[in-house]
Amino acid sequence: MKLFLVTILLATGMFSLIMMLDLLMGIVRRGIIWKALNPFRVMETAEYIIILLFFLIFIITSIGSYLKKKQKSNQPSN
């Protein structure tokens, strides 16, 4: 429950910070909310590639950890 609360608190704080900075830059309010809720709309190709690489690294390490645990549990104990 604490983790969920901290996550929501951090997300709300970052969302508020983004909105305040955009207001200071003079962007219209409707555009601010749209940009904050849909950040992938303003990304470039290189940023998509980096996100994909981070996701692949996460998946590969998760699978490796799972296989290591499974292999360790299948070994007979001495």
N, CA, C and O of each residue as an XYZ file, in Angstrom:
312
protein
N       0.829     -1.185      0.000
C       0.000      0.000      0.000
C       0.879      1.256      0.000
O       0.561      2.248     -0.657
N       1.993      1.198      0.750
C       2.892      2.347      0.781
C       3.480      2.604     -0.596
O       3.589      3.750     -1.030
N       3.851      1.546     -1.268
C       4.436      1.676     -2.599
C       3.453      2.335     -3.567
O       3.829      3.202     -4.356
N       2.211      1.916     -3.496
C       1.181      2.494     -4.357
C       0.998      3.982     -4.059
O       0.902      4.790     -4.982
N       0.951      4.343     -2.795
C       0.774      5.738     -2.397
C       1.961      6.590     -2.837
O       1.773      7.700     -3.337
N       3.157      6.093     -2.661
C       4.348      6.835     -3.069
C       4.371      7.012     -4.583
O       4.720      8.083     -5.078
N       4.003      5.971     -5.318
C       3.968      6.058     -6.775
C       2.971      7.110     -7.239
O       3.283      7.917     -8.114
N       1.790      7.106     -6.668
C       0.771      8.100     -7.034
C       1.235      9.500     -6.660
O       1.041     10.441     -7.429
N       1.836      9.647     -5.503
C       2.324     10.956     -5.067
C       3.410     11.490     -5.999
O       3.388     12.663     -6.371
N       4.349     10.643     -6.371
C       5.403     11.064     -7.293
C       4.851     11.392     -8.678
O       5.266     12.378     -9.288
N       3.931     10.589     -9.177
C       3.340     10.847    -10.487
C       2.569     12.167    -10.491
O       2.647     12.929    -11.455
N       1.835     12.434     -9.429
C       1.087     13.684     -9.333
C       2.038     14.875     -9.271
O       1.798     15.895     -9.917
N       3.094     14.754     -8.514
C       4.075     15.831     -8.421
C       4.750     16.115     -9.755
O       4.923     17.276    -10.126
N       5.131     15.073    -10.475
C       5.784     15.261    -11.771
C       4.803     15.844    -12.792
O       5.181     16.700    -13.593
N       3.554     15.389    -12.769
C       2.536     15.923    -13.663
C       2.321     17.405    -13.394
O       2.202     18.196    -14.330
N       2.270     17.783    -12.126
C       2.100     19.194    -11.754
C       3.296     20.029    -12.201
O       3.130     21.143    -12.697
N       4.495     19.493    -12.025
C       5.696     20.208    -12.447
C       5.706     20.443    -13.955
O       6.051     21.532    -14.414
N       5.335     19.439    -14.713
C       5.270     19.572    -16.169
C       4.266     20.649    -16.560
O       4.539     21.479    -17.427
N       3.106     20.627    -15.915
C       2.071     21.614    -16.245
C       2.517     23.026    -15.890
O       2.269     23.957    -16.656
N       3.166     23.205    -14.752
C       3.630     24.538    -14.348
C       4.705     25.079    -15.288
O       4.694     26.259    -15.638
N       5.624     24.219    -15.690
C       6.670     24.653    -16.615
C       6.084     25.038    -17.969
O       6.513     26.018    -18.578
N       5.108     24.272    -18.439
C       4.470     24.609    -19.707
C       3.676     25.903    -19.609
O       3.634     26.680    -20.563
N       3.051     26.138    -18.471
C       2.340     27.414    -18.272
C       3.314     28.587    -18.306
O       3.014     29.633    -18.882
N       4.470     28.413    -17.694
C       5.483     29.467    -17.712
C       6.010     29.733    -19.118
O       6.401     30.857    -19.431
N       6.022     28.706    -19.966
C       6.491     28.875    -21.336
C       5.414     29.484    -22.232
O       5.705     29.871    -23.364
N       4.180     29.575    -21.748
C       3.114     30.222    -22.501
C       2.305     29.306    -23.395
O       1.663     29.777    -24.334
N       2.318     28.019    -23.129
C       1.529     27.070    -23.918
C       0.090     27.112    -23.404
O      -0.146     27.251    -22.204
N      -0.876     26.988    -24.334
C      -2.289     27.036    -23.936
C      -2.625     25.842    -23.049
O      -2.000     24.786    -23.155
N      -3.606     26.012    -22.183
C      -3.925     24.973    -21.186
C      -4.351     23.660    -21.810
O      -3.971     22.592    -21.330
N      -5.134     23.726    -22.870
C      -5.581     22.486    -23.500
C      -4.383     21.710    -24.055
O      -4.349     20.483    -23.969
N      -3.421     22.403    -24.613
C      -2.226     21.769    -25.143
C      -1.355     21.173    -24.056
O      -0.718     20.139    -24.256
N      -1.329     21.827    -22.904
C      -0.524     21.330    -21.777
C      -1.043     19.983    -21.302
O      -0.270     19.041    -21.131
N      -2.319     19.892    -21.095
C      -2.908     18.644    -20.598
C      -2.725     17.532    -21.623
O      -2.396     16.401    -21.265
N      -2.940     17.852    -22.907
C      -2.782     16.839    -23.947
C      -1.342     16.337    -24.006
O      -1.104     15.135    -24.120
N      -0.378     17.263    -23.926
C       1.035     16.884    -23.987
C       1.441     16.080    -22.761
O       2.223     15.137    -22.878
N       0.928     16.431    -21.598
C       1.278     15.721    -20.366
C       0.672     14.317    -20.336
O       1.291     13.390    -19.815
N      -0.504     14.156    -20.877
C      -1.150     12.843    -20.866
C      -0.668     11.939    -21.989
O      -0.781     10.717    -21.885
N      -0.134     12.514    -23.056
C       0.320     11.721    -24.188
C       1.748     12.119    -24.564
O       1.950     12.783    -25.582
N       2.743     11.724    -23.759
C       4.113     12.165    -24.021
C       4.732     11.546    -25.268
O       5.693     12.095    -25.807
N       4.207     10.421    -25.740
C       4.793      9.772    -26.904
C       4.512     10.533    -28.193
O       5.153     10.283    -29.214
N       3.566     11.452    -28.154
C       3.233     12.237    -29.337
C       4.371     13.178    -29.709
O       4.525     13.504    -30.886
N       5.161     13.618    -28.760
C       6.212     14.598    -29.012
C       7.608     13.971    -29.043
O       8.609     14.688    -29.038
N       7.677     12.650    -29.076
C       8.982     11.982    -29.067
C       9.542     11.862    -30.473
O       8.804     11.835    -31.458
N      10.871     11.790    -30.542
C      11.549     11.581    -31.812
C      11.907     10.110    -31.954
O      11.765      9.332    -31.011
N      12.367      9.740    -33.128
C      12.664      8.336    -33.418
C      13.727      7.770    -32.484
O      13.600      6.640    -32.014
N      14.764      8.540    -32.214
C      15.831      8.059    -31.328
C      15.288      7.768    -29.929
O      15.719      6.809    -29.288
N      14.364      8.569    -29.460
C      13.783      8.348    -28.128
C      12.949      7.080    -28.100
O      12.940      6.371    -27.094
N      12.245      6.779    -29.190
C      11.503      5.519    -29.272
C      12.460      4.327    -29.207
O      12.168      3.329    -28.548
N      13.587      4.431    -29.883
C      14.570      3.346    -29.883
C      15.131      3.137    -28.481
O      15.291      1.996    -28.048
N      15.429      4.207    -27.772
C      15.959      4.095    -26.409
C      14.943      3.445    -25.475
O      15.308      2.590    -24.668
N      13.675      3.839    -25.574
C      12.630      3.219    -24.745
C      12.521      1.733    -25.072
O      12.378      0.909    -24.169
N      12.586      1.387    -26.351
C      12.523     -0.011    -26.748
C      13.701     -0.789    -26.174
O      13.527     -1.912    -25.699
N      14.891     -0.210    -26.212
C      16.067     -0.884    -25.653
C      15.939     -1.086    -24.142
O      16.269     -2.159    -23.637
N      15.467     -0.076    -23.419
C      15.258     -0.224    -21.976
C      14.249     -1.331    -21.686
O      14.437     -2.118    -20.759
N      13.189     -1.389    -22.472
C      12.175     -2.419    -22.285
C      12.760     -3.800    -22.553
O      12.498     -4.740    -21.804
N      13.545     -3.927    -23.610
C      14.170     -5.216    -23.920
C      15.146     -5.651    -22.840
O      15.195     -6.830    -22.490
N      15.928     -4.711    -22.305
C      16.851     -5.039    -21.214
C      16.075     -5.536    -19.997
O      16.480     -6.503    -19.352
N      14.966     -4.878    -19.686
C      14.137     -5.301    -18.565
C      13.599     -6.715    -18.779
O      13.644     -7.542    -17.868
N      13.100     -6.990    -19.962
C      12.547     -8.317    -20.265
C      13.639     -9.383    -20.194
O      13.433    -10.451    -19.616
N      14.799     -9.093    -20.781
C      15.889    -10.074    -20.793
C      16.379    -10.377    -19.377
O      16.608    -11.539    -19.044
N      16.543     -9.350    -18.538
C      16.994     -9.601    -17.163
C      15.930    -10.345    -16.366
O      16.260    -11.182    -15.526
N      14.663    -10.053    -16.618
C      13.595    -10.771    -15.918
C      13.589    -12.252    -16.296
O      13.467    -13.119    -15.431
N      13.719    -12.530    -17.576
C      13.742    -13.923    -18.021
C      14.982    -14.628    -17.475
O      14.894    -15.773    -17.032
N      16.136    -13.957    -17.502
C      17.354    -14.547    -16.960
C      17.236    -14.857    -15.486
O      17.684    -15.913    -15.037
N      16.643    -13.958    -14.725
C      16.445    -14.180    -13.292
C      15.514    -15.364    -13.050
O      15.759    -16.185    -12.167
N      14.449    -15.445    -13.836
C      13.500    -16.544    -13.702
C      14.166    -17.882    -14.005
O      13.988    -18.857    -13.275
N      14.936    -17.915    -15.093
C      15.610    -19.164    -15.463
C      16.649    -19.566    -14.433
O      16.815    -20.755    -14.157
N      17.354    -18.594    -13.858
C      18.350    -18.896    -12.834
C      17.675    -19.479    -11.589
O      18.177    -20.440    -11.007
N      16.546    -18.906    -11.179
C      15.816    -19.439    -10.023
C      15.304    -20.844    -10.305
O      15.377    -21.725     -9.449
N      14.785    -21.044    -11.512
C      14.239    -22.348    -11.869
C      15.345    -23.404    -11.900
O      15.150    -24.527    -11.436
N      16.495    -23.041    -12.442
C      17.627    -23.971    -12.503
C      18.145    -24.277    -11.106
O      18.513    -25.416    -10.819
N      18.177    -23.281    -10.242
C      18.656    -23.475     -8.875
C      17.710    -24.391     -8.088
O      18.164    -25.206     -7.286
N      16.402    -24.259     -8.315
C      15.441    -25.080     -7.576
C      15.416    -26.516     -8.096
O      15.023    -27.421     -7.360
N      15.821    -26.749     -9.335
C      15.828    -28.104     -9.893
C      17.069    -28.894     -9.512
O      17.065    -30.119     -9.639
N      18.136    -28.240     -9.047
C      19.345    -28.937     -8.653
C      19.122    -29.673     -7.336
O      18.514    -29.130     -6.413
N      19.614    -30.909     -7.249
C      19.486    -31.648     -5.984
C      20.403    -31.036     -4.930
O      21.539    -30.662     -5.221
N      19.907    -30.941     -3.729
C      20.712    -30.385     -2.638
C      21.621    -31.475     -2.058
O      21.225    -32.637     -1.964
N      22.842    -31.088     -1.671
C      23.813    -32.056     -1.146
C      23.706    -32.159      0.345
O      24.444    -32.924      0.965
